[in-house]
């Protein structure tokens, strides 16, 4: 089972610029299916982004490494955006840093070290989470340089499998500080996880375990604002990033009212400092981006409609031609799974796709030759700038490539 990114055809790619739906490699334009790994909901170098940068310059904003009005304003707009659910917001530079700080909060409040993660979730290249599950769901290390402490204090449960997850969680429930999960995963984006997420919430509530939703991808990109709002769930802590910053390097940890109070009640405070944490530049760009998206929700609706159109057209073609692949999606996040069997999590996906590894590489190379950039991690995004003509072109070339390699 290979949990490392296959960068075969990408190893010599160097992007020089980008505009709208295109990235440029040298002077050649490529239709982008990554958009900054899901960061650029509004497209590359959008008018919105350019206006924000111009405003940034006119206001003479700099990095003060000190409390600033822009981080304060951002906290207020986020409080309203999530309907007052989160009482405290922490600002970080990356999603990985946000995960690290959320785990620190969980351990400080619970006074426990054991963390449970869910197979298929990606929480950045942190030592705590560079593990994949063995067949028996034991954590297997992905990288050199990882302390045994993290191996000994991590358990993995299978995504979307309530029975197997329950057996593991019941065994360790008194030792668990937190369960962290990507509620909707890039490895298999589907709305069928709602029942599983509700199970985790009830288990955590019953056993006083902190539940962390890593919504680095789905935060703001989801029409309702987040998966927890869409499904009416109640995580203790949520993490947001990527498109929330509109292209700026920023991520956010939101702590709900109950656990914000518990943080304040700790005898020894939890340290969250950092030179670029809540820096005014990123905070200003994020604030302006959130306000724009909040006031123009139809953008998300339109991107979702285009995504659903691409998914339906390709899946109809696959079914008609009996090809061994299927497209999954959650709102504007897509993934082609190279198997037509019904799949519930990444473990099943990896097992079924394993025999197709060479064809998957050939398929990506085929699209690249046809001026389509297909990201190595396989998580696909559309943006506001992906036009209907772009969609039809993508459908045509993707279907042709799938016909060539997945009969």
Backbone torsions as a table, in degrees:
resi	resn	phi	psi	omega
1	UNK	NA	119.1	-174.9
2	UNK	-103.4	110.8	-179.8
3	UNK	-99.2	6.4	177.7
4	UNK	-91.7	150.1	179.0
5	UNK	-70.0	134.8	176.0
6	UNK	-89.3	107.4	-175.2
7	UNK	-102.7	22.4	-174.5
8	UNK	-45.6	-63.8	-174.0
9	UNK	-79.3	-9.9	-176.7
10	UNK	-95.7	-7.7	-168.3
11	UNK	-57.6	-29.8	-178.1
12	UNK	-106.2	9.4	-178.3
13	UNK	-79.5	130.7	175.0
14	UNK	-132.9	109.4	-178.2
15	UNK	-78.3	135.4	-176.8
16	UNK	-103.3	-33.7	179.2
17	UNK	-163.0	174.4	179.7
18	UNK	-156.0	147.8	178.0
19	UNK	-155.3	131.3	178.6
20	UNK	63.3	-118.2	-179.0
21	UNK	-99.2	5.9	-172.5
22	UNK	-115.5	142.8	163.4
23	UNK	-110.4	155.2	-178.2
24	UNK	-116.8	128.9	174.1
25	UNK	-114.0	107.6	-165.9
26	UNK	69.0	-128.8	178.0
27	UNK	-101.0	3.7	-172.7
28	UNK	-94.6	127.4	177.8
29	UNK	-83.5	142.3	177.3
30	UNK	-129.0	134.0	174.1
31	UNK	-65.8	125.0	-172.4
32	UNK	-91.3	129.3	174.4
33	UNK	-111.6	13.9	179.7
34	UNK	-113.1	-46.8	-176.8
35	UNK	50.1	54.8	177.7
36	UNK	64.8	42.5	-178.3
37	UNK	54.8	38.3	177.0
38	UNK	92.4	5.1	-176.8
39	UNK	-75.8	-36.7	-166.5
40	UNK	-102.0	72.9	177.7
41	UNK	-58.7	-31.7	-176.6
42	UNK	-92.4	3.4	179.5
43	UNK	92.4	173.6	-179.0
44	UNK	-77.9	131.3	176.9
45	UNK	49.7	48.3	-179.2
46	UNK	-65.9	160.2	177.2
47	UNK	-60.3	-36.5	179.0
48	UNK	-60.9	-48.6	-178.8
49	UNK	-62.7	-44.1	179.9
50	UNK	-62.3	-40.5	177.8
51	UNK	-64.5	-39.3	178.3
52	UNK	-63.0	-43.9	179.9
53	UNK	-63.5	-40.4	177.1
54	UNK	-62.5	-41.3	177.1
55	UNK	-65.6	-37.1	178.3
56	UNK	-59.4	-43.7	-179.6
57	UNK	-69.1	-41.6	-177.2
58	UNK	-66.8	-28.8	179.8
59	UNK	-85.4	-3.6	178.8
60	UNK	56.8	42.1	178.6
61	UNK	-75.8	137.2	178.6
62	UNK	-134.4	179.5	175.4
63	UNK	-91.8	114.4	-174.2
64	UNK	-94.7	-14.5	-173.1
65	UNK	49.6	40.7	-178.5
66	UNK	-155.8	161.7	176.6
67	UNK	-54.2	139.5	-176.5
68	UNK	-142.1	160.8	-174.5
69	UNK	-68.1	-24.7	-175.2
70	UNK	-75.0	-36.3	175.3
71	UNK	-67.9	-37.4	178.1
72	UNK	-64.7	-44.1	178.1
73	UNK	-64.1	-38.4	179.1
74	UNK	-63.1	-41.1	177.4
75	UNK	-58.3	-41.8	-178.4
76	UNK	-67.3	-42.5	-178.7
77	UNK	-69.2	-34.3	177.3
78	UNK	-69.3	-38.5	177.3
79	UNK	-57.1	-45.4	179.1
80	UNK	-71.7	-38.2	-177.8
81	UNK	-60.6	-37.4	-179.8
82	UNK	-100.9	25.5	172.5
83	UNK	55.6	35.3	176.0
84	UNK	74.4	9.8	-176.6
85	UNK	-67.4	-38.5	-179.2
86	UNK	-98.3	130.0	-178.9
87	UNK	-90.0	-32.7	-176.2
88	UNK	-127.3	138.8	175.4
89	UNK	-123.0	134.7	174.0
90	UNK	-113.8	135.1	-178.3
91	UNK	-106.7	131.9	-178.1
92	UNK	-128.3	172.2	-179.3
93	UNK	-89.5	-28.7	-176.8
94	UNK	-137.3	162.9	175.3
95	UNK	-63.5	-38.3	179.2
96	UNK	-60.6	-43.2	178.9
97	UNK	-63.6	-38.6	178.8
98	UNK	-64.9	-40.4	176.6
99	UNK	-61.1	-46.0	-179.1
100	UNK	-57.2	-44.7	-178.2
101	UNK	-71.9	-32.5	177.6
102	UNK	-66.9	-37.6	177.5
103	UNK	-67.5	-38.1	177.7
104	UNK	-61.5	-41.4	177.4
105	UNK	-61.3	-46.8	-177.6
106	UNK	-60.5	-42.8	-179.0
107	UNK	-70.9	-36.4	179.6
108	UNK	-64.7	-42.5	-177.7
109	UNK	-75.6	-42.2	-174.8
110	UNK	-83.1	-21.5	-174.4
111	UNK	60.8	31.2	179.1
112	UNK	-129.0	161.2	-177.0
113	UNK	-110.9	-19.3	-173.6
114	UNK	-76.0	124.9	177.7
115	UNK	-112.7	138.4	175.7
116	UNK	-111.1	127.5	173.1
117	UNK	-116.2	171.7	-173.3
118	UNK	-119.1	131.7	-176.4
119	UNK	-52.6	138.4	179.8
120	UNK	91.8	-17.2	177.9
121	UNK	-75.8	142.5	175.7
122	UNK	-118.9	121.2	-177.0
123	UNK	-119.3	28.4	178.6
124	UNK	87.7	174.7	-175.5
125	UNK	-89.9	54.9	177.1
126	UNK	-89.7	145.2	178.6
127	UNK	-53.9	-38.0	-176.4
128	UNK	-61.8	-24.5	-171.0
129	UNK	-125.5	11.8	177.5
130	UNK	-84.0	61.6	-179.1
131	UNK	-138.8	149.0	170.7
132	UNK	-124.6	158.2	-176.2
133	UNK	-82.0	137.1	171.2
134	UNK	-75.3	-178.4	178.6
135	UNK	-60.6	-28.8	-179.7
136	UNK	-95.2	12.3	179.0
137	UNK	69.3	19.2	173.1
138	UNK	-80.6	143.8	-179.8
139	UNK	-71.4	125.2	176.5
140	UNK	-110.1	128.7	-174.3
141	UNK	-69.3	139.2	-179.4
142	UNK	-96.6	-14.6	-169.3
143	UNK	-142.3	152.2	169.1
144	UNK	-72.1	157.8	174.5
145	UNK	85.4	14.3	-179.1
146	UNK	-100.2	126.6	-179.7
147	UNK	-66.3	145.1	177.5
148	UNK	-64.2	-20.5	178.7
149	UNK	-56.1	-42.4	-177.4
150	UNK	-70.2	-38.3	176.7
151	UNK	-61.2	-42.5	-176.2
152	UNK	-75.6	-14.2	-177.7
153	UNK	-118.8	29.8	178.1
154	UNK	-134.0	135.3	171.4
155	UNK	-124.5	149.0	-179.8
156	UNK	-121.1	133.4	176.0
157	UNK	-117.1	152.3	-175.9
158	UNK	-80.2	125.4	179.0
159	UNK	-57.7	136.2	173.2
160	UNK	66.9	17.1	178.0
161	UNK	-124.8	93.7	-173.8
162	UNK	-66.2	-44.2	-176.1
163	UNK	-61.5	-49.6	-178.8
164	UNK	-69.1	-37.2	177.9
165	UNK	-63.7	-42.5	-177.5
166	UNK	-62.6	-38.4	179.0
167	UNK	-61.7	-43.0	-179.7
168	UNK	-70.4	-45.8	-176.6
169	UNK	-65.3	-39.5	179.0
170	UNK	-62.6	-33.7	-178.5
171	UNK	-68.7	-33.3	-173.1
172	UNK	-117.0	9.4	-169.1
173	UNK	-55.2	-33.5	-177.8
174	UNK	-75.9	-12.1	-176.3
175	UNK	-106.7	-5.7	-171.0
176	UNK	-83.3	126.2	174.1
177	UNK	-80.2	-44.3	-176.4
178	UNK	-159.3	154.2	167.9
179	UNK	-110.7	126.4	178.8
180	UNK	-117.6	136.3	-175.3
181	UNK	-149.6	142.3	161.8
182	UNK	-80.0	108.5	-174.5
183	UNK	-60.0	-38.7	171.1
184	UNK	-120.2	123.6	-170.3
185	UNK	-101.5	142.7	176.7
186	UNK	-64.0	-26.1	-179.1
187	UNK	-73.3	-18.8	178.0
188	UNK	-163.2	73.8	-176.4
189	UNK	-70.2	114.4	-179.1
190	UNK	-155.0	148.5	178.2
191	UNK	-81.4	-2.1	-176.9
192	UNK	-72.1	1.0	-177.6
193	UNK	-86.6	-4.5	-173.7
194	UNK	-55.3	-44.5	-179.2
195	UNK	-62.1	-40.1	-179.8
196	UNK	-67.5	-41.5	179.5
197	UNK	-64.7	-38.8	177.4
198	UNK	-64.5	-39.2	176.4
199	UNK	-60.1	-47.2	-179.9
200	UNK	-60.5	-41.7	179.8
201	UNK	-62.1	-46.1	-179.8
202	UNK	-64.1	-39.7	179.3
203	UNK	-64.2	-43.0	-179.8
204	UNK	-66.8	-42.7	178.4
205	UNK	-61.0	-44.5	-177.8
206	UNK	-66.0	-36.7	-174.0
207	UNK	-106.5	12.8	176.3
208	UNK	54.8	48.9	178.7
209	UNK	-109.3	139.5	179.8
210	UNK	-75.6	129.7	179.6
211	UNK	-108.0	120.9	-178.4
212	UNK	-112.2	123.5	173.8
213	UNK	-98.3	118.6	174.8
214	UNK	-91.0	94.2	-178.8
215	UNK	-105.0	39.0	178.6
216	UNK	-54.5	-39.3	178.9
217	UNK	-86.0	-48.4	-168.2
218	UNK	-81.8	-18.7	178.9
219	UNK	-62.4	129.9	-178.8
220	UNK	72.6	-38.3	176.8
221	UNK	-63.5	-32.6	177.3
222	UNK	-72.5	137.6	-172.9
223	UNK	-56.1	-41.6	-179.4
224	UNK	-76.9	-7.0	179.4
225	UNK	112.3	-32.7	-179.5
226	UNK	-166.5	165.0	176.2
227	UNK	-67.0	-37.6	-177.9
228	UNK	-64.8	-33.6	176.6
229	UNK	-74.8	-41.6	-178.3
230	UNK	-60.7	-43.3	-176.6
231	UNK	-97.7	1.8	179.5
232	UNK	58.3	52.3	179.2
233	UNK	-107.4	169.3	-172.6
234	UNK	-133.7	71.2	176.1
235	UNK	-67.9	154.1	177.4
236	UNK	-73.2	-40.0	-176.9
237	UNK	-138.4	142.0	173.4
238	UNK	-130.0	149.7	-180.0
239	UNK	-118.8	133.1	179.8
240	UNK	-127.7	149.7	179.5
241	UNK	-166.3	-152.3	177.9
242	UNK	49.0	-110.3	-170.2
243	UNK	-69.1	-11.3	177.4
244	UNK	-62.3	-26.9	-177.5
245	UNK	-96.7	-3.5	176.9
246	UNK	62.4	18.3	-178.7
247	UNK	118.7	-13.8	177.5
248	UNK	-85.4	148.1	178.8
249	UNK	-77.1	92.7	-179.5
250	UNK	-149.5	145.3	171.5
251	UNK	-140.6	162.3	-171.3
252	UNK	-134.0	136.0	169.9
253	UNK	-106.8	120.3	177.1
254	UNK	-105.3	126.7	-178.7
255	UNK	-112.8	128.3	-176.5
256	UNK	-71.0	173.2	-171.9
257	UNK	-60.1	-43.9	-177.5
258	UNK	-59.9	-47.3	-175.1
259	UNK	-83.1	-20.5	171.3
260	UNK	-63.6	-40.9	178.6
261	UNK	-65.7	-40.7	179.7
262	UNK	-64.3	-33.8	175.8
263	UNK	-62.7	-43.7	-179.5
264	UNK	-66.5	-28.7	-177.4
265	UNK	-81.3	-8.4	-180.0
266	UNK	-66.7	139.2	179.4
267	UNK	-67.8	-38.4	178.9
268	UNK	-110.4	120.9	-174.7
269	UNK	-66.3	157.2	175.9
270	UNK	-93.1	129.4	-175.4
271	UNK	-87.5	133.6	-177.3
272	UNK	-128.9	11.1	-170.9
273	UNK	-66.9	165.2	177.1
274	UNK	174.4	143.2	-175.9
275	UNK	-54.8	-41.2	-176.2
276	UNK	-104.5	7.0	176.1
277	UNK	-68.7	128.3	-179.8
278	UNK	57.5	31.1	179.1
279	UNK	-65.8	147.5	-170.3
280	UNK	-65.7	-32.0	-179.5
281	UNK	-64.3	-55.2	-180.0
282	UNK	-64.7	-39.4	-179.7
283	UNK	-61.7	-40.8	179.4
284	UNK	-65.4	-46.0	179.9
285	UNK	-63.2	-42.4	179.4
286	UNK	-63.9	-44.4	179.8
287	UNK	-58.9	-47.8	-179.2
288	UNK	-66.3	-38.8	-179.7
289	UNK	-65.6	-47.2	179.8
290	UNK	-60.0	-45.0	179.4
291	UNK	-61.2	-41.8	-179.9
292	UNK	-64.3	-47.8	-178.6
293	UNK	-64.3	-40.8	179.4
294	UNK	-59.4	-38.4	-178.3
295	UNK	-87.9	-2.9	-178.8
296	UNK	-137.0	53.8	-175.7
297	UNK	-61.4	-20.8	179.9
298	UNK	-62.3	-23.2	177.1
299	UNK	-60.3	-48.3	179.5
300	UNK	-63.3	-42.4	178.8
301	UNK	-59.1	-43.2	-179.2
302	UNK	-68.2	-39.8	177.6
303	UNK	-64.8	-39.6	177.3
304	UNK	-62.3	-40.8	179.3
305	UNK	-63.6	-42.1	178.3
306	UNK	-64.8	-40.4	178.7
307	UNK	-62.1	-45.8	-179.8
308	UNK	-64.0	-36.3	177.4
309	UNK	-62.3	-47.6	178.8
310	UNK	-60.5	-45.0	-179.8
311	UNK	-61.1	-49.4	-176.9
312	UNK	-63.8	-42.8	-178.7
313	UNK	-65.1	-44.1	-179.4
314	UNK	-68.7	-43.7	-179.9
315	UNK	-64.0	-36.8	176.8
316	UNK	-63.5	-41.5	177.9
317	UNK	-64.1	-43.9	-179.6
318	UNK	-61.6	-43.7	-179.4
319	UNK	-67.3	-44.0	-179.9
320	UNK	-61.0	-36.7	-176.0
321	UNK	-101.5	7.2	176.5
322	UNK	52.3	49.2	179.4
323	UNK	-93.8	151.8	-172.6
324	UNK	-89.2	68.2	178.5
325	UNK	-163.0	164.6	178.2
326	UNK	-156.8	144.2	178.4
327	UNK	-99.7	130.0	175.0
328	UNK	-111.2	153.3	177.9
329	UNK	-154.0	156.3	167.9
330	UNK	-136.0	110.5	-175.2
331	UNK	49.8	-113.5	-175.6
332	UNK	-102.4	23.1	175.4
333	UNK	-112.5	129.4	-175.9
334	UNK	-122.3	157.3	168.7
335	UNK	-153.2	134.1	171.5
336	UNK	-91.0	119.9	175.0
337	UNK	-101.0	129.2	-172.3
338	UNK	-90.0	57.8	174.1
339	UNK	-163.9	142.2	178.7
340	UNK	-97.8	8.8	175.4
341	UNK	-79.0	154.9	177.8
342	UNK	-73.5	129.6	-174.2
343	UNK	-125.7	141.4	-179.5
344	UNK	-112.2	-16.5	179.4
345	UNK	-158.2	175.6	-174.3
346	UNK	-66.1	-35.7	-179.5
347	UNK	-56.8	-45.7	176.5
348	UNK	-65.2	-42.4	-179.4
349	UNK	-59.4	-47.0	-178.6
350	UNK	-62.7	-40.1	-179.8
351	UNK	-63.0	-44.5	-176.8
352	UNK	-74.9	-30.0	-178.5
353	UNK	-84.7	-14.5	-171.8
354	UNK	-53.9	-41.4	-178.4
355	UNK	-71.1	-12.3	-175.5
356	UNK	-101.2	7.8	-173.0
357	UNK	-51.4	-47.7	-177.5
358	UNK	-66.9	-39.9	179.0
359	UNK	-67.9	-33.3	177.7
360	UNK	-64.1	-43.2	177.5
361	UNK	-62.9	-43.0	179.2
362	UNK	-63.1	-39.3	179.4
363	UNK	-62.7	-44.5	178.9
364	UNK	-64.2	-40.4	178.8
365	UNK	-65.3	-37.9	178.1
366	UNK	-60.6	-46.6	179.4
367	UNK	-64.4	-39.7	179.5
368	UNK	-62.3	-39.8	177.4
369	UNK	-64.9	-24.0	177.8
370	UNK	-98.8	24.9	174.3
371	UNK	61.3	39.0	173.9
372	UNK	-123.6	123.3	178.8
373	UNK	-90.2	112.3	-179.4
374	UNK	-107.3	110.8	-173.3
375	UNK	-61.6	148.2	-174.6
376	UNK	-63.3	-29.1	-179.5
377	UNK	-81.0	-6.9	174.4
378	UNK	79.3	2.2	178.6
379	UNK	-90.1	119.1	-171.6
380	UNK	-108.2	141.6	179.3
381	UNK	-133.5	148.8	167.8
382	UNK	-110.9	168.3	179.6
383	UNK	-137.0	179.8	176.2
384	UNK	-57.1	-31.2	-176.2
385	UNK	-88.5	-0.5	173.6
386	UNK	-79.4	105.2	-175.4
387	UNK	-80.2	170.7	176.2
388	UNK	-62.8	-37.1	176.3
389	UNK	-63.0	-42.6	175.7
390	UNK	-58.1	-45.0	-178.7
391	UNK	-59.8	-46.0	-179.0
392	UNK	-64.5	-37.8	177.3
393	UNK	-64.4	-44.6	178.9
394	UNK	-61.4	-45.7	179.6
395	UNK	-58.6	-46.3	-178.0
396	UNK	-60.4	-50.0	-176.4
397	UNK	-72.0	-38.4	178.1
398	UNK	-64.0	-44.3	178.9
399	UNK	-63.1	-38.9	178.1
400	UNK	-64.0	-44.1	179.1
401	UNK	-64.9	-40.8	178.5
402	UNK	-65.7	-35.5	176.5
403	UNK	-63.7	-39.5	-178.3
404	UNK	-65.6	-36.4	-168.6
405	UNK	-119.5	-6.2	-174.8
406	UNK	-134.3	41.9	176.4
407	UNK	-70.8	NA	NA
